[in-house]
């Protein structure tokens, strides 16, 4: 297997001497301990929504992505709805709190932030990695001072019992989970009582019919990347921590000075194609908020984190390369969804000549997450272009919903 440090570096962002030293040391140690080989793909994503919002969110996801509703797992305090494409793409677990007054660790991560507190149960929780030997992974990670929820805490949180869960990151507020699953075994979650809920099935079937009528069924691909926003001072620590917990490598970082930010990419060492295990992207401001009045630049990333807390900002879905009805596929997808009432933050940006086109949807009222669409053309070798990222960052900062919530938080 190729050494984790040997992947070609991209980007123009200058990292600190601390980052460069510890990047090498941590990746070499991870390889030597066998973790890189033992930890595989991202197998599942977990998202929590407010009580009463899961059916609408399942409909939204099943229209805007290739996901299909599979089953609901009922426990005392949560309903967990499993969405799946196939065994080559991660599942999405939509977790709904039954009691709006239920308080717990994940809700507390929202409540200390002015906008996050307005939707206290709506947040992306984190990723679950497939591993070959769960006991070995946990033993090695504990020796590296990684902290896990114990079995009683996992039971109390009503998370799947066949997972081991790392406690929330101080840098991203996300969790990472591990579970042992051979490649030829189907995903089965040890959680609650399984049922096909009528309201979920109706929401899914209505979305799927519309998805097919719009001609999106063959155009939408699995998740391309997951983008987390963190505080400026935590950029390097968040990247290094994720590389410690996963089998990902550091692809590189690009500076976006006109938006006072940088975009930092990590990718799986095991899969060249991100559709098999999504890239994990970290976005952070170049300067903390208290410098803004001196540098005179926008700071949409830092503003987002100050209002919502460190968290996932968007899920990017791939679009099949090609054309449909004389339109580039991503343009066709966006026009079809706009005609159904879906809002977007800007027009599709980029071009076939530049190698890719991208766009952000408006933030979901159910999860606060944005859906990005990305189409890469033919021989495009990169992950994104700096120009596209600058435009997307600016558009996210100008989102009317987020700006109004921000203004209310300042009042």
C-alpha positions as CSV (number, residue, x, y, z in Angstrom):
1,X,0.0,0.0,0.0
2,X,1.2,3.5,-0.8
3,X,2.5,5.4,2.2
4,X,0.0,8.0,3.4
5,X,2.5,10.8,3.2
6,X,3.5,10.0,-0.4
7,X,0.4,11.3,-2.2
8,X,1.0,14.3,-4.4
9,X,0.4,17.7,-2.6
10,X,-1.9,20.2,-4.3
11,X,-2.7,23.9,-3.5
12,X,-1.0,27.1,-2.6
13,X,-1.9,27.6,1.1
14,X,1.1,28.0,3.3
15,X,0.9,25.8,6.4
16,X,2.8,26.3,9.7
17,X,6.0,24.4,10.5
18,X,4.1,22.7,13.2
19,X,1.5,21.3,10.7
20,X,4.2,20.1,8.3
21,X,6.2,18.3,11.0
22,X,3.2,16.7,12.6
23,X,1.5,15.8,9.4
24,X,4.4,13.5,8.5
25,X,4.8,12.1,12.0
26,X,1.1,11.3,12.4
27,X,0.7,9.7,9.0
28,X,3.8,7.6,9.4
29,X,2.7,6.4,12.8
30,X,-0.8,5.6,11.5
31,X,0.7,3.5,8.7
32,X,3.1,1.8,11.1
33,X,0.3,1.0,13.6
34,X,-1.7,-0.6,10.9
35,X,-4.6,1.8,11.2
36,X,-4.4,3.0,7.6
37,X,-4.9,-0.5,6.3
38,X,-7.5,-1.4,9.0
39,X,-9.8,1.7,8.5
40,X,-11.7,1.6,5.2
41,X,-14.4,3.7,3.6
42,X,-17.0,6.0,5.1
43,X,-19.9,3.7,5.5
44,X,-22.6,6.0,6.9
45,X,-23.4,9.6,7.8
46,X,-25.6,10.7,10.7
47,X,-27.8,13.7,10.7
48,X,-30.3,14.9,13.4
49,X,-33.5,16.9,12.7
50,X,-36.1,18.6,14.8
51,X,-39.2,16.6,15.9
52,X,-41.8,16.4,13.1
53,X,-39.3,17.2,10.3
54,X,-38.0,13.8,9.2
55,X,-40.6,13.0,6.6
56,X,-40.1,16.4,4.9
57,X,-36.3,16.0,5.0
58,X,-36.5,12.4,3.7
59,X,-38.6,13.7,0.8
60,X,-36.1,16.5,0.2
61,X,-33.0,14.2,0.2
62,X,-34.7,11.6,-2.0
63,X,-35.6,14.2,-4.6
64,X,-32.3,16.1,-4.6
65,X,-30.0,13.1,-4.3
66,X,-30.0,9.4,-5.5
67,X,-30.9,8.2,-2.0
68,X,-33.8,5.8,-1.3
69,X,-35.7,5.2,2.0
70,X,-34.9,1.7,3.3
71,X,-36.2,1.3,6.9
72,X,-36.9,3.1,10.2
73,X,-35.3,2.0,13.5
74,X,-37.5,3.0,16.5
75,X,-36.1,3.5,20.0
76,X,-37.6,5.2,23.0
77,X,-36.5,8.7,22.2
78,X,-35.5,8.6,18.5
79,X,-36.6,7.5,15.1
80,X,-33.7,6.7,12.9
81,X,-34.5,6.6,9.2
82,X,-32.0,4.7,6.9
83,X,-31.4,6.0,3.4
84,X,-29.3,4.0,1.0
85,X,-28.1,4.1,-2.6
86,X,-26.1,0.9,-2.7
87,X,-23.3,-0.8,-0.8
88,X,-20.7,1.3,-2.7
89,X,-21.9,4.6,-1.3
90,X,-22.4,5.6,2.4
91,X,-25.8,5.3,4.0
92,X,-27.5,8.4,5.4
93,X,-29.0,8.0,8.9
94,X,-31.7,10.7,9.5
95,X,-32.2,10.7,13.3
96,X,-35.4,12.4,14.6
97,X,-35.8,13.4,18.3
98,X,-39.3,12.4,19.5
99,X,-39.4,14.8,22.4
100,X,-38.6,18.5,21.7
101,X,-37.6,19.0,25.3
102,X,-35.0,16.2,25.3
103,X,-31.6,17.5,26.1
104,X,-28.3,15.8,25.5
105,X,-24.7,16.3,24.3
106,X,-25.5,16.8,20.6
107,X,-28.2,19.4,21.4
108,X,-25.8,21.2,23.7
109,X,-23.4,21.7,20.8
110,X,-26.1,23.8,19.1
111,X,-27.4,25.7,22.1
112,X,-24.3,27.7,22.8
113,X,-24.4,29.4,19.4
114,X,-27.0,32.2,18.6
115,X,-28.4,30.7,15.4
116,X,-27.7,27.1,16.2
117,X,-29.8,27.4,19.3
118,X,-32.9,28.3,17.1
119,X,-32.8,24.8,15.7
120,X,-31.3,22.9,18.7
121,X,-31.8,19.4,17.3
122,X,-30.8,20.1,13.7
123,X,-27.2,19.2,13.1
124,X,-24.8,16.9,11.2
125,X,-23.4,14.4,13.7
126,X,-20.5,12.7,11.8
127,X,-19.2,9.7,9.8
128,X,-19.0,6.0,10.5
129,X,-15.9,4.2,9.1
130,X,-15.9,0.6,8.0
131,X,-13.0,-1.3,9.7
132,X,-11.5,-4.8,9.3
133,X,-10.8,-5.4,13.0
134,X,-12.7,-3.2,15.5
135,X,-10.9,-4.3,18.6
136,X,-7.5,-3.5,17.1
137,X,-8.6,0.0,15.9
138,X,-10.1,0.9,19.3
139,X,-7.0,-0.4,21.2
140,X,-4.6,1.6,19.1
141,X,-6.7,4.8,19.1
142,X,-7.0,4.6,22.9
143,X,-3.3,4.4,23.2
144,X,-3.1,7.6,21.1
145,X,-5.4,9.3,23.7
146,X,-8.5,9.2,21.5
147,X,-11.6,9.3,23.8
148,X,-14.7,7.1,23.1
149,X,-18.2,6.9,24.5
150,X,-18.5,3.8,26.7
151,X,-21.1,1.2,25.9
152,X,-23.5,2.5,28.5
153,X,-23.2,6.0,27.0
154,X,-23.8,4.6,23.5
155,X,-26.9,2.8,24.8
156,X,-28.2,6.0,26.6
157,X,-27.6,8.1,23.4
158,X,-29.5,5.5,21.4
159,X,-26.8,5.0,18.9
160,X,-26.2,1.6,17.1
161,X,-24.7,-0.9,19.5
162,X,-22.4,-2.4,16.9
163,X,-20.5,0.9,16.6
164,X,-17.8,2.4,18.7
165,X,-18.1,6.2,18.8
166,X,-15.4,8.8,19.3
167,X,-16.5,11.7,21.5
168,X,-17.2,15.0,19.7
169,X,-14.2,16.8,18.3
170,X,-13.2,20.1,20.1
171,X,-12.4,21.5,16.6
172,X,-15.3,20.3,14.4
173,X,-17.9,19.2,17.0
174,X,-18.4,16.1,14.8
175,X,-18.2,12.5,16.0
176,X,-16.4,9.6,14.2
177,X,-17.6,6.1,14.5
178,X,-16.1,2.7,13.6
179,X,-17.8,-0.6,13.0
180,X,-16.5,-4.0,11.7
181,X,-18.1,-5.0,8.4
182,X,-16.6,-7.4,5.8
183,X,-17.0,-6.0,2.3
184,X,-19.4,-8.8,1.3
185,X,-21.7,-8.2,4.3
186,X,-24.7,-5.9,4.1
187,X,-25.0,-3.0,6.5
188,X,-27.2,-3.8,9.5
189,X,-27.6,-1.4,12.4
190,X,-28.0,-2.8,15.9
191,X,-30.6,-0.3,17.0
192,X,-34.2,-0.5,18.1
193,X,-37.2,-2.1,16.3
194,X,-37.2,-2.1,12.6
195,X,-40.3,-1.0,10.6
196,X,-41.3,0.6,7.3
197,X,-43.1,3.7,8.4
198,X,-46.0,4.8,6.2
199,X,-45.2,8.5,6.3
200,X,-41.6,7.9,5.4
201,X,-42.5,5.5,2.6
202,X,-45.0,8.0,1.1
203,X,-42.5,10.8,1.3
204,X,-39.9,8.7,-0.4
205,X,-42.2,7.4,-3.1
206,X,-43.5,10.9,-4.0
207,X,-39.9,12.1,-4.2
208,X,-38.8,9.2,-6.3
209,X,-41.6,9.5,-8.7
210,X,-40.8,13.2,-9.2
211,X,-37.1,12.5,-9.5
212,X,-37.9,10.0,-12.3
213,X,-40.4,12.4,-14.0
214,X,-37.8,15.1,-14.0
215,X,-35.2,12.8,-15.5
216,X,-32.8,13.1,-12.6
217,X,-32.6,9.4,-11.8
218,X,-29.6,8.7,-14.2
219,X,-27.9,12.1,-13.6
220,X,-27.4,12.2,-9.8
221,X,-24.3,10.5,-8.4
222,X,-23.4,9.6,-4.8
223,X,-21.8,12.1,-2.4
224,X,-18.6,13.8,-3.7
225,X,-17.5,15.5,-0.6
226,X,-18.5,16.7,2.9
227,X,-17.5,20.3,3.8
228,X,-17.0,21.4,7.5
229,X,-16.4,24.9,8.6
230,X,-14.2,25.5,11.6
231,X,-12.7,28.5,13.4
232,X,-9.6,30.0,11.8
233,X,-7.3,29.0,14.7
234,X,-8.4,25.4,14.5
235,X,-7.8,24.8,10.8
236,X,-4.6,22.8,11.1
237,X,-5.6,20.9,14.3
238,X,-9.0,19.9,12.7
239,X,-7.2,18.5,9.6
240,X,-4.6,16.6,11.7
241,X,-7.2,15.2,14.0
242,X,-9.3,13.9,11.1
243,X,-6.2,12.2,9.6
244,X,-5.5,10.7,13.0
245,X,-9.0,9.2,13.2
246,X,-9.4,8.1,9.5
247,X,-7.4,6.5,6.7
248,X,-7.5,9.8,4.7
249,X,-4.5,11.7,3.4
250,X,-3.9,15.5,3.0
251,X,-4.6,16.4,-0.6
252,X,-3.8,20.1,-0.1
253,X,-5.2,23.6,0.6
254,X,-6.0,26.6,-1.5
255,X,-6.0,30.2,-0.2
256,X,-9.1,32.3,-1.1
257,X,-7.9,35.7,0.1
258,X,-10.8,37.7,-1.4
259,X,-13.1,35.8,0.9
260,X,-10.6,35.7,3.8
261,X,-10.6,31.9,3.8
262,X,-8.9,28.7,2.8
263,X,-10.3,25.4,1.5
264,X,-8.5,22.3,2.7
265,X,-9.1,18.8,1.3
266,X,-8.5,15.3,2.6
267,X,-9.2,12.1,0.6
268,X,-9.2,8.4,1.2
269,X,-6.0,6.5,0.6
270,X,-8.0,3.5,-0.5
271,X,-10.3,5.0,-3.2
272,X,-9.2,7.2,-6.0
273,X,-12.8,7.9,-6.8
274,X,-14.4,10.1,-4.1
275,X,-17.8,8.6,-5.0
276,X,-16.7,5.4,-3.1
277,X,-15.7,7.3,0.0
278,X,-16.4,11.1,0.0
279,X,-13.6,13.6,0.4
280,X,-13.7,15.5,3.7
281,X,-13.1,19.3,3.2
282,X,-12.4,21.9,5.9
283,X,-13.0,25.6,5.4
284,X,-11.6,28.2,7.8
285,X,-11.1,31.9,7.8
286,X,-7.5,33.2,7.3
287,X,-8.1,35.7,10.2
288,X,-10.3,35.6,13.3
289,X,-13.3,37.9,13.4
290,X,-11.7,40.6,15.5
291,X,-9.3,41.3,12.6
292,X,-12.1,42.0,10.2
293,X,-12.4,45.8,10.9
294,X,-8.7,46.2,10.1
295,X,-8.4,44.0,7.0
296,X,-11.6,45.3,5.4
297,X,-12.6,41.9,3.9
298,X,-15.7,39.8,4.1
299,X,-15.5,36.8,6.5
300,X,-18.4,34.5,5.6
301,X,-16.7,31.4,7.0
302,X,-15.9,32.9,10.4
303,X,-19.4,34.4,10.6
304,X,-21.0,31.1,9.9
305,X,-19.0,29.3,12.7
306,X,-19.7,32.1,15.2
307,X,-23.4,31.8,14.6
308,X,-23.9,28.0,14.1
309,X,-20.7,26.7,15.7
310,X,-18.1,24.4,14.0
311,X,-20.2,22.0,11.9
312,X,-20.8,20.6,8.5
313,X,-21.8,23.3,6.1
314,X,-22.7,21.3,2.9
315,X,-23.0,17.9,1.3
316,X,-21.8,17.8,-2.3
317,X,-23.5,15.5,-4.7
318,X,-21.9,14.5,-8.0
319,X,-23.6,15.0,-11.4
320,X,-23.0,12.6,-14.2
321,X,-20.8,14.1,-16.9
322,X,-22.6,14.7,-20.2
323,X,-25.6,16.5,-21.6
324,X,-29.4,16.1,-21.4
325,X,-31.8,17.8,-23.9
326,X,-29.0,20.1,-25.2
327,X,-28.0,21.2,-21.7
328,X,-25.0,20.3,-19.6
329,X,-26.3,17.9,-17.1
330,X,-25.8,20.1,-14.0
331,X,-27.7,22.9,-15.7
332,X,-30.5,20.5,-16.5
333,X,-30.6,19.3,-12.9
334,X,-30.7,22.8,-11.4
335,X,-33.3,24.0,-13.9
336,X,-35.5,21.0,-13.2
337,X,-35.3,21.5,-9.4
338,X,-35.8,25.3,-9.7
339,X,-39.0,24.6,-11.6
340,X,-40.2,22.5,-8.6
341,X,-39.5,25.4,-6.2
342,X,-36.1,24.6,-4.9
343,X,-34.0,27.7,-4.3
344,X,-30.3,28.1,-5.0
345,X,-27.8,30.7,-3.8
346,X,-26.4,31.6,-7.2
347,X,-26.3,30.6,-10.8
348,X,-24.2,27.5,-11.8
349,X,-20.6,28.7,-11.9
350,X,-17.6,27.4,-13.8
351,X,-17.5,26.0,-17.3
352,X,-16.7,22.9,-19.4
353,X,-13.5,24.7,-20.5
354,X,-12.4,25.2,-16.9
355,X,-13.1,21.5,-16.1
356,X,-16.1,21.7,-13.7
357,X,-19.3,23.4,-12.8
358,X,-20.8,23.8,-9.3
359,X,-23.7,25.4,-7.4
360,X,-25.1,25.7,-3.9
361,X,-28.7,25.2,-2.9
362,X,-30.3,27.2,-0.2
363,X,-29.9,25.8,3.3
364,X,-32.4,23.2,4.3
365,X,-35.0,24.3,6.8
366,X,-34.9,20.8,8.3
367,X,-31.1,20.2,8.7
368,X,-29.6,23.6,8.0
369,X,-27.4,21.8,5.5
370,X,-26.7,23.1,1.9
371,X,-26.7,20.6,-1.0
372,X,-23.9,21.4,-3.6
373,X,-24.0,19.9,-7.1
374,X,-20.7,19.4,-8.9
375,X,-20.0,18.2,-12.4
376,X,-16.5,17.4,-13.5
377,X,-15.8,17.2,-17.2
378,X,-13.7,14.6,-19.1
379,X,-10.0,15.0,-18.3
380,X,-10.3,17.4,-15.3
381,X,-7.6,16.3,-12.9
382,X,-8.2,18.6,-9.9
383,X,-10.8,18.7,-7.2
384,X,-12.0,22.3,-7.7
385,X,-10.9,25.7,-9.0
386,X,-10.1,28.6,-6.8
387,X,-12.4,30.9,-8.7
388,X,-15.4,28.6,-8.1
389,X,-14.7,28.2,-4.4
390,X,-14.5,32.0,-4.1
391,X,-17.8,32.5,-5.7
392,X,-19.5,29.7,-3.7
393,X,-18.1,31.1,-0.4
394,X,-19.4,34.5,-1.3
395,X,-22.8,33.1,-2.2
396,X,-23.1,31.2,1.1
397,X,-22.2,34.3,3.0
398,X,-25.0,36.2,1.2
399,X,-27.7,33.6,1.9
400,X,-30.7,35.7,2.9
401,X,-31.9,33.1,5.4
402,X,-28.5,33.0,7.2
403,X,-28.1,36.8,7.0
404,X,-31.5,37.4,8.6
405,X,-30.7,35.0,11.4
406,X,-27.3,36.6,11.8
407,X,-28.9,40.1,12.0
408,X,-31.3,38.8,14.7
409,X,-28.4,37.3,16.6
410,X,-26.6,40.6,16.6
411,X,-29.7,42.6,17.8
